[in-house]
Amino acid sequence: MSHTLIAEKPEYADAIERVLSRAFGPGRYAKTSERVREAGAVLEHALTRIALNGEGEVVGVCRIWRVEAGEPVFFLGPLAVDPSEQSAGVGFALVRDAVAACRASGGAGVVLVGAERFFRPAGFTVVPAGRVSLPGPVDPARLLWVELRPGGLDKVHGELRAPKR
Ligand SMILES: CC(C)(COP(=O)(O)OP(=O)(O)OC[C@H]1O[C@@H](n2cnc3c(N)ncnc32)[C@H](O)[C@@H]1OP(=O)(O)O)[C@@H](O)C(=O)NCCC(=O)NCCS
């Protein structure tokens, strides 16, 4: 089935919540990534991507947030695809498109918590030890980032926090 990727719009909020709860199940809000979002990260609707199926239903989401760790940087997540449409390339297409939007916006880099094996083809690598932390425990092997322009991540350092402006 063909999918269309578009930016997030307010009218899709309920449909996105349904996909997130079907994909993650209970325990979604216990993740440390949620603490970053609760701490005042700013949702970037224009950089977030949602996937619509042939019927125009939301079947996937890859949200992008504006945060800071010494320098402004983007935080990616949650990424989710409805279980009925997984393994068809939608998840990776959402990541690729959202990261491209971040790059086109002039951003410095994108940080996320996730499986390196899945995100590596989109350019993500493990954050060097001690460079970035979250307001809670994170497996360092799952803390990943990608640079969006040369030197973009050079000054990124410290805990991911709400952006100053
Ligand atoms: C992760 C997720 C978004 C991938 O969406 P998708 O549309 O199935 O992704 P794609 O079709 O582009 O790629 C699928 C491949 O990604 C890889 N993959 C999927 N989840 C993975 C994970 N947690 N770790 C490592 N690799 C993974 C597998 O190789 C998979 O191939 P397979 O289906 O043949 O086993 C989807 O499985 C999902 O919503 N999972 C539940 C929520 C979640 O874990 N989100 C990610 C948080 S970082």
The ligand as a Tripos MOL2 file, in Angstrom:
@<TRIPOS>MOLECULE
LIG
   48    50     1     0     0
SMALL
NO_CHARGES

@<TRIPOS>ATOM
      1 C1         10.2030    0.7810   15.2180 C.3       1 LIG1
      2 C2          9.0820    1.0030   14.2220 C.3       1 LIG1
      3 C3          8.7020    2.4800   14.1990 C.3       1 LIG1
      4 C4          9.5650    0.6010   12.8390 C.3       1 LIG1
      5 O1          8.5300    0.8850   11.8990 O.3       1 LIG1
      6 P1          8.4180    0.0300   10.5470 P.3       1 LIG1
      7 O2          7.5100    0.7520    9.6260 O.co2     1 LIG1
      8 O3          8.0960   -1.3750   10.8690 O.co2     1 LIG1
      9 O4          9.9320    0.1510   10.0440 O.3       1 LIG1
     10 P2         10.5320   -0.2650    8.6520 P.3       1 LIG1
     11 O5          9.5420   -1.0990    7.8850 O.co2     1 LIG1
     12 O6         11.0670    0.9520    7.9940 O.co2     1 LIG1
     13 O7         11.7520   -1.1580    9.1020 O.3       1 LIG1
     14 C5         11.4970   -2.4130    9.7070 C.3       1 LIG1
     15 C6         12.8200   -3.0130   10.1370 C.3       1 LIG1
     16 O8         13.3890   -2.2190   11.1410 O.3       1 LIG1
     17 C7         14.1160   -3.0430   12.0410 C.3       1 LIG1
     18 N1         13.6160   -2.7880   13.3890 N.ar      1 LIG1
     19 C8         12.3500   -2.5290   13.7850 C.ar      1 LIG1
     20 N2         12.3010   -2.3130   15.1070 N.ar      1 LIG1
     21 C9         13.5550   -2.4160   15.5420 C.ar      1 LIG1
     22 C10        14.1590   -2.2910   16.8130 C.ar      1 LIG1
     23 N3         13.4570   -2.0020   17.9160 N.pl3     1 LIG1
     24 N4         15.4910   -2.4960   16.9050 N.ar      1 LIG1
     25 C11        16.2280   -2.7550   15.8140 C.ar      1 LIG1
     26 N5         15.7190   -2.8840   14.5820 N.ar      1 LIG1
     27 C12        14.3970   -2.7220   14.4490 C.ar      1 LIG1
     28 C13        13.8680   -4.4770   11.6470 C.3       1 LIG1
     29 O9         14.9670   -4.9040   10.8750 O.3       1 LIG1
     30 C14        12.6560   -4.3710   10.7690 C.3       1 LIG1
     31 O10        12.6390   -5.3340    9.7770 O.3       1 LIG1
     32 P3         11.6160   -6.5750    9.9160 P.3       1 LIG1
     33 O11        10.2630   -5.9710   10.0600 O.co2     1 LIG1
     34 O12        11.8070   -7.2870    8.6430 O.co2     1 LIG1
     35 O13        12.0500   -7.3010   11.1320 O.co2     1 LIG1
     36 C15         7.8370    0.1440   14.5690 C.3       1 LIG1
     37 O14         8.2460   -1.2070   14.6540 O.3       1 LIG1
     38 C16         7.1560    0.5530   15.8740 C.2       1 LIG1
     39 O15         6.2780    1.4100   15.8840 O.2       1 LIG1
     40 N6          7.5390   -0.1070   16.9670 N.am      1 LIG1
     41 C17         6.9510    0.1490   18.2840 C.3       1 LIG1
     42 C18         7.3800    1.4900   18.8140 C.3       1 LIG1
     43 C19         8.9050    1.6070   18.8720 C.2       1 LIG1
     44 O16         9.6030    0.7220   19.3440 O.2       1 LIG1
     45 N7          9.4100    2.7470   18.3590 N.am      1 LIG1
     46 C20        10.8200    2.9840   18.2180 C.3       1 LIG1
     47 C21        11.3650    3.6560   19.3950 C.3       1 LIG1
     48 S1         13.0540    4.0530   19.0860 S.3       1 LIG1
@<TRIPOS>BOND
     1     1     2 1
     2     2     3 1
     3     2     4 1
     4     2    36 1
     5     4     5 1
     6     5     6 1
     7     6     7 2
     8     6     8 1
     9     6     9 1
    10     9    10 1
    11    10    11 2
    12    10    12 1
    13    10    13 1
    14    13    14 1
    15    14    15 1
    16    15    16 1
    17    15    30 1
    18    16    17 1
    19    17    18 1
    20    17    28 1
    21    18    19 ar
    22    18    27 ar
    23    19    20 ar
    24    20    21 ar
    25    21    22 ar
    26    21    27 ar
    27    22    23 1
    28    22    24 ar
    29    24    25 ar
    30    25    26 ar
    31    26    27 ar
    32    28    29 1
    33    28    30 1
    34    30    31 1
    35    31    32 1
    36    32    33 2
    37    32    34 1
    38    32    35 1
    39    36    37 1
    40    36    38 1
    41    38    39 2
    42    38    40 1
    43    40    41 1
    44    41    42 1
    45    42    43 1
    46    43    44 2
    47    43    45 1
    48    45    46 1
    49    46    47 1
    50    47    48 1
@<TRIPOS>SUBSTRUCTURE
     1 LIG1         1 GROUP 0 **** ****
